[in-house]
Every structure is written in structure tokens, then in C-alpha cells.
């Protein structure tokens, strides 16, 4: 796994704080990002990185690597939720969606075993929330994440930015639901 972080992981949650794990699934590279939200303050980055599955191995070995990487992250950060990209299929590449389903399946399994709920978001919903456009480019998402998390540089590779975008999308929609419920 390749990682970068701005804070050392802390076991458990402090009162009023919650961690969200965003995951951009892929059979070669799965991006992940853990953010922490606290009422009244902007989200902060705990850790982000990639899980690299060995591309020269067969499918069971690749999904096994993703599963074990996810378990390690879930055990280290104890997130309150996993925000995952919905499966989307392009009519010219239906095989991509089928293969993506394998990665999503082991991510969901790891979350279920850890007792962490999984929430799925459409890529266009995430892009629209962070940039104002459901057709935002990878570079636009990276810059939006850099701005939102006050990072020195845009996160690399784009899989990490996509994972952080999913986590932020969940955080912002969660805050919105809580605000509406309090009214």
C-alpha cells in the first residue's frame, strides 16, 4: 500500500468526531481516503493512499489483496461509514462494470465484517457537489480536494482524489441531513 497522511491515526473516536472512509474501487489500483469531521470545523485528512493489487496475478489474488488492504484500513481508523462509488456501465465497455463489481464486493465484505455501513454515490453526484459540474475532469476533482482539505498539492494519483471526493461528499450530505433534522 502507498500512503500519505497529515495526522497519525488514533484509535477510537473522540466525542463529536467521526471518520469517513472513501473508496475508489479498482482491480489494479484502489484509492482510499480517511477524513475526520467534527461539528463546526472543516473536514481534515487522516490518511489517504492506494491499495495496489498485483496485475500479473489472477483475479482471486487481486481481490484478496484489496480485501486485506481494506481490513487493515478499517482496523486502523474505525470509520463510521464507507463511501463507495456506485457501479456505472458504459455501453461500449460492459466488462469494466463487471470487473469493478469484484472489487466493490470485497470492499463491501470487509466493511460488513467490520460492522461499518456502506453508502454508495454516483460519480456525477460527487463531482457536482465538489465542483458544481457532474462532468468535472480528474484534474478539477484533484484541485477541489486540494482546496477543501487545504493540501499543499493536489492528491496523486487521481484514484486518491476520487476516494477523498467520495468521503467529502458523504460528510457534506451527512451534515446537511443533520442540519435539516435539527430544524
Secondary structure, DSSP 8 states (H G I E B T S, - for coil): -EEEESS---SS--TTEEEEEEEE--SSEEEEEEEEEETTS--EEEEEEEEE--TTS-HHHHHHHHHHHHHHHHHHH--SEEEEE-----TT-HHHHHHHHHHHHHHHHHHHHHT-EEEEE-HHHHHHHHHS-TT--HHHHHHHHHHHTT-SS--SSHHHHHHHHHHHHHHHHHHHHHHHHH-
